[in-house]
Amino acid sequence: MARVVLGIGTSHTPMLNVGAEEWPLFEELDRRRPHLHKDGRPASYDELLAIAPPTLPAELTSERMASRHGEAMAALERLREDLLRADVDAIVVIGDDQKEIYGEHNMPSVLVYRGETIANVPNRTTAVAADWAKRPAWSRRASARYYEEREIRHYPVHAGFAHHLIGALIDREFDVASANALPDGEGEGHAFGFVHRRLMNGAAIPIVPVFLNTYYPPNQPSPRRCYRLGRAIREAVEAYPEDLRIAVVASGGLSHFTVDEALDREVIRALKEKDFNALEGLRREQLNAGSSEIRNWICAAGALEHLDMRWVRYCPGYRTPAGTGTGMCFASWE
């Protein structure tokens, strides 16, 4: 039978696509976007700035940013080596879609992609891409690193296992959506592009994309549902008749755009200690905006509860005086 032999969790922030010297430039974007207080209430950049802790300036020195960036790059390299060393036959990638492929007219809560390949497209045509075109050059360069540079690349998908997974999840009463293609001209979103381009480094290992709607009400899956979905994914793997070695990858997170170290450290503790009650009990108010991607880690944890978290690196990546940034985290289970 097939088995899950490796788990990986990785942040995919564009902060990983630029140098540390460019982190302060994110203030231009952070001043424009809506934010949340750590308890989930809406906040403006100026409101966060007004309550920023006095310890924050120490996190914003060029030396500290360079150190955090270096730690994150080393952690990403370690995960890349772990993945290639594991010699897996397929990778289940759990990621979110930020209206890159799916929009208000069709926003599945959970979707399994079952096409033979999935495209990564250099010049994307969605509203997201149009928004990027209005951004400063450094931000466009960062966003471009999720995607191929010149030509469309069709990455392999393990369609056989994807079909099996859909049926197995339906049998376990998960009413999942499925898709065997992307809209014309479109390619995979950043959560999956990061795995192909930065974690797999272009390796042609078949993946099975599992999309979670972490971001957008009203049909975000609850933390409990995410964990139970992960369990069901592992059960589906173990019921697959072929002798496959499977990796499970959670792409995204942890807290952002307001860095919440307390939330992040509690999530990491619960993951390490296999405290599924704590993971299932996380308040929905804390899992909105970028922090909603913690759902991807919760789902992966359900699939990986038979393995131990052997290694984790947490890098709270502050980038502005208002405390915005990303709680970058990298972990592996074996």
Order of alpha helices (4+ residues) and beta strands (2+ residues): beta-alpha-beta-beta-alpha-alpha-beta-beta-beta-alpha-alpha-beta-alpha-beta-alpha-beta-alpha-beta-alpha-alpha-alpha-beta-beta
